[in-house]
Amino acid sequence: MAKLTFPASMFSPGVRLLLRPIGGLSLLLVVGYAANIPPHLVLFYVFGALPVFTAALVAYRRLAQRINARAAGARLVPTVRGRWFANLDVLADLRREWNASYPYEVLRKAIAASDSNAINLCIGWDDYIFTTEPEYIKLILATDFGNYVKGDAFRHCMGSVLGTGVFNSDGDMWKFHRGATRPFFNRDRISDFEIFAHHADRAIDAMKDRLRAGYAVDFQDLASRFTMDSSTSFLFGSCVDSLSAPLPYPSTVSSPFLAPASPDPADVFTKAYSTAINHISSRSRFGWIWPFFEITGDATHSQMRVVDAYLEPIITAAVARKNALAVEGAPKGEPETLLDELLNLTSDPKVLKDEMLNILLGMPFPCRHLIFSLADQRGRDTTMSVLTFVVYFLSMYPAVFTRLRAEIIERVGCERRPTYDDIRDMKYLRAVINETMRLYPPVPLNLRQSVNATTWPSVDPTQPPLYIPAGTKVSYSVFMMHRRTDLWGPTAEEFDPDRFLDERLPQIRGLQSVLFSPIQRRAESVPRAAVCI
């Protein structure tokens, strides 16, 4: 059926979705009119035929998959059998768990019931393959990387916030963004430490002031502010200055200590961006029907106006500065910020804004609302996430804290700032960070879509490989993979940094190709988190 497309600015996402079949329906009505068929009968036949057409399409697709799998000498991925029609109970359980329970318990039970580390959730007759198998994750992220993309549906869902940035692009556009930022992040610069040290001092001072007043501190909020300020300074050369805003008081504190009457400008920006990210994350959990929940307007529009108001002057000033230097014929120096690096490649304001937002994505915000859907996301191997969970574990394991502190004092002392050589030589520090990211990886679950039909080798050598149809949604969880006792031993769910130092290390190295898979594409995150600690 023919579809019409409309500019995004004309209608809300929901209205655009409703208008898409208008062209085809209009054509059918014209044909019906020519054949003297009343319009109401045409509509009755069309909508009455939809269930039959859908059932036939599903049956045909399943038959074609079985035939293609047999031709490839493979088998279909085991399918989860739900209690409700079209496995809608599986979707309901996932959403209920996500909102009010412990994430991944439904998936864990489904994998245990199927006796396979790859399952097909098959929600609404669509294939959703989920895996926790290292070999399959390695295929998706490395050896068969080109066959797994984000896909049109994902890019449409995220486009109002992420645009065409690195997190929301495939193919040549992804390679462009990837290549544009890599040189900047590959440099080891002393100035990086100065930036983080400055904002760390401010964060510690704010925490001390609040503790002296006799109130608890929300450390995740403090880490978010610290990371937002250091990240915007590091990436853009312009600090949001969220640490200048008052820290929140505990909810039990009486009303005079609650939030100020007029919100701080830094809090306005931070909240707007966080809310926009949460909106697009929620969209992906609704699948293709998400526009129906935004009939009255784009849910991210008002938040992105705030974000744009902050970023556009920075970009405009940077472009003007670059043009002025070009007119003067001044020699190019080493870029001081990511924005300077990007300006060497393009002056397009939209490209610059999209990439800045994509790199910033997730660095200052709690990850819970991001876990389910946003994919790749090298910005989500976030200093904030690692720092928050490291402090969480250090508070629970005082022996680890004492040992880590002793190593840092022995190597760096109490006054000197660390160097990259210091970071590399502090083995226990890196073990603590690695163990933290093993248990709480910044990207616990990720999503891709297969381009071409392929097969995954069976873990059981007596079984044929698994058949993955073209255009299939494929998700994987390093969070669950890192807690598998058959991979990590009986202490898989225990916090034990020594596993990265003792006789268990060779076994871990066998998993190195997929260990912390999203983090490995941003190796600077570990040194940066180490500097923060």
C-alpha positions in Angstrom: 0.0 0.0 0.0 1.4 3.4 -0.9 2.5 5.7 1.9 2.8 9.4 2.2 5.5 11.1 4.1 5.3 14.5 5.8 7.9 16.9 7.1 8.5 16.3 10.8 7.6 19.9 11.7 4.1 19.7 10.2 2.6 17.1 12.4 3.2 15.2 15.6 4.8 11.7 15.5 1.4 10.1 16.2 -0.4 12.1 13.5 2.3 11.3 10.9 1.9 7.6 11.6 -1.9 7.8 11.2 -1.5 9.7 7.9 1.0 7.2 6.3 -1.6 4.9 4.8 -3.7 7.7 3.4 -2.3 7.4 -0.1 -3.2 3.7 -0.4 -6.6 4.1 1.1 -7.4 7.0 -1.2 -6.4 4.9 -4.2 -8.6 2.1 -3.0 -11.5 4.5 -2.5 -11.1 5.9 -6.0 -11.0 2.3 -7.5 -14.1 1.5 -5.5 -15.9 4.6 -6.7 -15.1 3.6 -10.3 -16.5 0.1 -9.7 -19.6 1.5 -8.0 -18.6 0.1 -4.6 -19.8 2.3 -1.7 -16.9 3.8 0.3 -18.1 2.2 3.6 -17.9 -1.2 2.0 -14.4 -0.5 0.7 -13.2 0.4 4.2 -15.1 -2.6 5.6 -13.3 -5.0 3.2 -9.9 -3.4 3.8 -10.0 -3.5 7.6 -11.8 -6.9 7.6 -9.0 -8.3 5.5 -6.2 -7.0 7.7 -6.4 -9.9 10.3 -6.4 -12.5 7.5 -3.6 -10.8 5.7 -1.5 -10.5 8.9 -2.1 -14.2 9.8 -1.1 -15.2 6.2 2.0 -13.1 6.3 3.1 -14.5 9.7 2.5 -18.1 8.5 4.4 -17.4 5.3 7.3 -15.8 7.1 7.6 -18.7 9.6 7.5 -21.3 6.7 10.1 -19.4 4.7 12.3 -19.2 7.8 12.1 -23.0 8.4 12.9 -23.7 4.7 15.8 -21.3 4.7 17.2 -22.6 7.9 17.0 -26.2 6.6 18.8 -25.1 3.4 21.5 -23.6 5.5 21.9 -26.7 7.6 20.7 -24.8 10.6 17.8 -24.6 13.1 15.6 -21.8 14.3 16.4 -20.1 17.6 14.3 -21.6 20.4 11.1 -19.6 20.8 9.6 -18.5 24.1 6.0 -19.8 24.6 4.0 -17.2 26.4 0.6 -17.6 28.0 -1.1 -14.9 26.0 -1.9 -14.3 22.4 1.3 -13.2 20.4 3.4 -13.5 23.6 1.9 -10.2 24.8 2.3 -11.5 28.4 6.1 -11.6 27.9 6.0 -7.9 26.9 3.7 -7.1 29.9 6.1 -9.0 32.3 9.1 -7.1 30.9 7.4 -3.7 31.3 6.1 -4.6 34.8 9.6 -5.8 35.8 11.2 -2.7 34.3 9.0 -0.3 36.2 8.7 -2.0 39.6 11.1 -4.9 40.0 14.7 -6.2 39.2 15.6 -5.9 35.6 16.4 -9.0 33.5 14.7 -11.5 35.9 12.1 -12.4 33.1 14.9 -12.9 30.6 16.9 -15.0 33.0 13.9 -17.3 33.6 13.2 -17.5 29.9 16.8 -18.5 29.1 16.8 -21.1 32.0 13.5 -22.6 30.8 14.7 -22.9 27.2 18.1 -24.4 28.2 19.7 -22.1 25.6 21.7 -18.9 25.8 19.9 -17.6 22.7 16.1 -17.3 22.6 13.4 -15.7 20.4 11.0 -13.7 22.5 8.7 -13.4 19.4 6.5 -10.6 20.7 3.6 -9.6 18.5 4.8 -12.1 15.9 8.0 -10.1 15.4 11.3 -11.9 16.1 13.3 -10.5 19.0 16.4 -12.7 19.5 18.1 -12.3 22.8 21.4 -13.8 23.9 24.0 -13.9 26.6 26.5 -16.1 24.8 30.0 -14.6 24.4 30.6 -16.1 21.0 27.4 -14.6 19.6 28.1 -11.2 21.2 31.6 -11.4 19.6 29.9 -11.9 16.2 27.7 -8.9 16.7 30.4 -6.6 17.9 33.5 -7.8 16.0 33.8 -10.6 13.6 30.5 -10.0 11.8 30.1 -6.4 12.8 28.9 -5.1 9.4 25.9 -7.4 9.4 24.4 -5.8 12.5 23.1 -2.2 12.4 20.8 0.0 14.4 18.2 0.0 11.7 15.6 2.5 10.4 13.2 2.0 13.2 15.8 2.8 15.9 17.0 5.9 14.1 13.5 7.2 13.7 12.8 6.6 17.4 15.9 8.4 18.5 16.2 11.0 15.8 14.5 14.0 17.5 17.3 14.0 20.1 20.3 12.2 18.7 19.9 13.4 15.1 22.4 11.7 12.8 25.2 11.5 15.4 27.4 8.4 16.0 24.8 6.7 18.3 22.1 7.0 15.7 23.8 6.3 12.5 24.9 3.3 10.4 27.3 2.7 7.6 29.3 5.6 6.1 27.7 8.1 8.5 28.8 6.0 11.5 32.3 5.7 10.1 32.5 9.4 9.6 31.5 10.2 13.2 33.7 7.4 14.5 36.7 8.7 12.6 36.0 12.3 13.5 36.2 11.8 17.3 38.8 9.0 17.6 41.9 11.3 17.2 40.8 13.5 20.0 40.1 10.6 22.4 43.3 8.8 21.6 45.5 11.6 23.0 47.0 11.4 26.5 47.0 15.0 27.7 48.0 16.4 31.1 45.3 19.1 30.6 42.7 16.4 30.9 43.7 15.7 34.5 43.6 19.5 35.3 40.0 19.6 34.1 38.9 16.6 36.2 40.9 17.7 39.2 39.3 21.1 39.2 35.7 19.8 39.1 36.5 17.0 41.5 37.7 19.5 44.1 34.5 21.5 43.6 32.4 18.3 44.0 34.3 17.3 47.2 33.9 20.7 48.7 30.1 20.7 48.0 29.8 17.2 49.6 31.8 18.4 52.7 29.7 21.4 53.1 26.5 19.4 53.1 27.9 16.7 55.4 29.1 19.4 57.9 25.6 20.7 58.0 24.4 17.3 59.1 22.6 16.1 55.9 23.2 13.1 53.7 24.4 13.5 50.2 22.9 11.9 47.1 26.2 10.6 45.7 24.7 9.7 42.3 23.4 13.3 41.9 26.8 14.6 42.9 28.6 12.3 40.5 26.1 13.4 37.8 27.0 17.1 38.4 30.7 16.4 38.5 30.6 14.4 35.3 28.4 17.0 33.5 30.7 19.8 34.4 33.9 18.0 33.6 32.5 16.5 30.4 31.2 19.8 29.0 34.5 21.5 29.8 36.5 18.6 28.4 34.4 18.2 25.2 33.1 21.7 24.4 35.3 24.1 26.3 32.2 25.5 28.1 31.1 24.3 31.5 27.4 23.9 32.4 28.5 24.6 36.0 25.9 22.4 37.6 28.0 22.1 40.7 27.2 25.8 41.4 23.5 24.8 42.0 22.5 23.7 45.5 22.7 20.0 46.1 19.3 18.3 46.8 18.3 17.6 50.3 16.9 14.2 51.5 13.2 13.8 50.9 12.7 13.7 54.7 14.0 17.2 55.2 11.4 19.9 56.0 10.1 22.2 53.3 12.4 25.2 53.8 15.3 23.2 52.6 13.7 21.9 49.5 14.5 23.1 46.0 14.7 26.8 45.4 11.8 28.7 44.0 13.5 29.5 40.7 15.6 26.6 39.3 19.2 27.1 38.6 20.0 27.5 34.8 22.4 24.6 35.0 19.7 22.4 36.5 17.3 23.4 33.8 19.7 22.3 31.0 20.6 19.0 32.8 17.0 18.2 33.5 15.9 19.0 30.0 18.6 16.8 28.4 18.0 14.0 30.9 14.2 14.1 30.3 14.7 14.1 26.5 16.9 11.0 26.8 14.4 9.2 29.0 11.7 10.0 26.4 13.5 8.4 23.5 14.4 5.4 25.7 10.8 4.9 26.5 9.9 5.1 22.8 11.9 2.1 22.0 10.2 0.0 24.6 6.9 0.5 22.8 8.2 -0.6 19.5 6.7 0.7 16.3 3.5 2.0 18.1 5.4 4.6 20.1 4.1 7.5 18.0 0.6 6.8 19.1 1.6 8.0 22.6 2.7 11.3 21.1 -0.4 12.3 19.2 -0.5 15.8 20.6 3.1 16.6 19.9 6.7 15.4 20.0 7.5 14.6 23.7 11.1 15.8 23.3 10.4 19.1 21.6 10.3 21.4 24.7 13.3 19.8 26.2 15.4 20.1 23.1 14.6 23.8 22.8 16.4 24.2 26.1 19.3 22.0 25.0 19.6 23.9 21.7 19.5 27.2 23.4 22.6 26.2 25.4 24.6 24.5 22.5 23.9 26.8 19.6 25.8 29.9 21.0 28.8 27.6 21.8 28.8 26.3 18.2 28.2 29.7 16.6 31.1 31.2 18.6 33.4 28.2 17.8 32.7 28.5 14.0 33.2 32.3 14.1 36.5 31.7 15.9 37.7 29.2 13.3 36.7 31.5 10.4 38.6 34.4 12.0 41.7 32.3 12.4 41.5 31.2 8.8 41.2 34.9 7.6 44.3 35.8 9.7 46.2 32.8 8.3 47.1 31.6 11.8 48.7 28.2 12.0 46.5 25.4 13.3 47.4 24.1 16.8 46.4 20.9 18.5 42.6 20.9 19.2 41.9 21.7 22.8 38.3 20.4 22.8 36.3 17.9 20.9 34.4 20.8 19.3 37.7 22.1 18.0 38.5 18.7 16.6 35.2 18.5 14.8 35.6 21.9 13.3 38.6 20.6 11.4 36.2 18.4 9.5 33.0 20.4 9.2 31.3 23.7 10.0 27.8 22.3 9.6 26.0 23.4 12.8 23.6 20.4 12.7 26.4 17.9 12.3 28.3 19.6 15.1 25.3 19.7 17.5 24.3 16.1 16.8 27.8 14.8 17.5 28.2 16.9 20.7 24.9 15.6 22.0 25.8 12.0 21.1 29.2 12.1 22.8 27.6 13.7 25.9 24.9 11.1 26.0 24.8 9.2 29.2 27.9 10.7 30.7 26.2 12.7 33.5 22.9 10.8 33.9 21.7 7.7 35.8 21.6 4.7 33.5 18.4 3.0 34.6 16.2 4.5 32.0 18.8 4.0 29.3 19.5 0.4 29.9 16.7 -1.2 27.8 17.1 0.3 24.4 19.8 2.8 23.4 22.4 0.9 21.5 26.1 1.1 20.9 26.5 4.2 23.0 30.1 4.6 23.6 29.1 7.7 25.7 27.3 5.4 28.1 30.5 3.8 29.2 30.2 6.7 31.5 32.5 8.0 34.2 29.4 8.8 36.2 28.2 5.2 36.1 31.5 3.7 36.9 32.3 6.3 39.7 28.9 5.8 41.3 29.2 2.0 41.4 32.8 2.0 42.5 31.9 4.2 45.5 29.0 1.9 46.2 31.2 -1.1 46.4 33.9 0.7 48.4 31.4 1.6 51.0 30.3 -2.1 51.2 33.8 -3.5 51.2 36.1 -1.6 53.6 39.0 -4.0 53.0 38.9 -3.2 49.3 38.8 0.5 50.1 41.8 0.3 52.4 43.9 -1.6 49.9 43.0 0.7 47.1 43.7 3.8 49.0 47.1 2.4 50.1 48.0 1.7 46.5 47.1 5.2 45.3 49.0 6.8 48.2 52.1 4.6 47.5 52.1 5.4 43.8 50.8 9.0 43.7 50.9 10.3 47.2 48.4 12.7 48.8 49.3 15.9 46.8 50.5 15.0 43.3 48.1 14.5 40.5 48.3 11.2 38.7 49.7 10.7 35.2 48.6 8.1 32.6 51.7 6.1 33.6 50.5 6.1 37.2 47.1 4.8 36.1 48.5 2.0 34.0 50.8 0.9 36.9 48.1 0.8 39.6 47.0 -2.8 39.0 44.6 -3.0 41.9 42.9 0.3 40.9 42.2 -1.1 37.4 41.1 -4.4 39.0 38.5 -2.6 41.1 37.2 -0.7 38.1 37.1 -3.8 35.9 35.2 -5.8 38.6 32.8 -2.9 39.0 32.1 -2.8 35.3 31.8 -6.5 35.2 28.9 -6.5 37.7 27.4 -3.2 36.5 28.4 -2.6 32.9 27.4 0.9 31.7 25.6 -0.7 28.8 23.9 -3.7 30.4 21.7 -4.5 27.3 22.1 -3.5 23.7 20.2 -3.8 20.5 21.0 -4.4 16.8 19.2 -5.5 13.7 20.6 -8.1 11.2 21.1 -7.0 7.7 21.5 -10.3 5.9 20.5 -13.8 7.0 23.2 -15.6 8.8 24.0 -18.5 11.2 25.4 -18.6 14.7 27.5 -21.7 15.6 25.9 -23.9 18.1 27.5 -24.0 21.6 26.6 -27.7 21.6 28.7 -29.4 18.9 26.0 -32.1 18.4 23.5 -29.5 17.4 23.2 -27.6 14.1 23.9 -23.8 14.1 21.2 -21.2 14.8 19.6 -19.4 11.8 19.2 -15.7 12.1 16.8 -14.2 9.4 17.5 -10.9 7.7 16.0 -7.9 9.3 15.7 -9.5 12.8 16.1 -7.5 16.0 18.9 -9.0 18.0 19.7 -7.9 21.6 22.3 -9.1 24.0 23.1 -8.5 27.7 26.6 -8.2 29.0 25.1 -7.7 32.4 23.7 -11.2 32.4 26.7 -12.6 30.6 29.0 -11.3 33.3 27.0 -13.1 36.0 27.0 -16.5 34.4 28.6 -19.0 36.8 29.7 -21.3 33.9 31.9 -18.4 32.7 33.0 -16.8 35.9 32.8 -19.6 38.4 30.6 -19.9 41.5 31.5 -16.4 42.7 30.2 -14.8 39.6 27.7 -12.5 41.5 30.3 -11.5 44.1 32.4 -8.4 44.1 36.0 -9.7 44.0 38.6 -7.5 42.3 41.3 -10.1 42.8 39.8 -12.2 40.1 41.6 -9.8 37.7 44.9 -10.4 39.5 45.1 -14.1 40.6 45.1 -17.4 38.9 41.6 -16.7 37.4 43.0 -14.0 35.1 43.9 -16.4 32.2 40.2 -17.6 32.1 39.1 -13.9 32.0 41.5 -13.2 29.2 39.7 -15.9 27.2 36.6 -13.7 27.4 38.6 -10.5 26.5 37.0 -10.1 23.1 33.6 -9.4 24.6 34.5 -8.4 28.1 32.9 -5.0 28.8 32.3 -4.9 25.1 30.9 -1.4 24.8 33.7 0.0 27.0 36.5 -1.4 24.8 35.6 0.9 22.0 36.2 3.8 24.4 39.4 2.8 26.2 39.7 6.4 27.6 36.8 5.7 29.9 38.7 3.5 32.3 41.7 5.9 32.7 39.2 8.8 33.2 37.2 6.9 35.8 40.5 5.9 37.5 41.6 9.6 37.6 38.2 10.5 39.2 38.6 7.8 41.9 
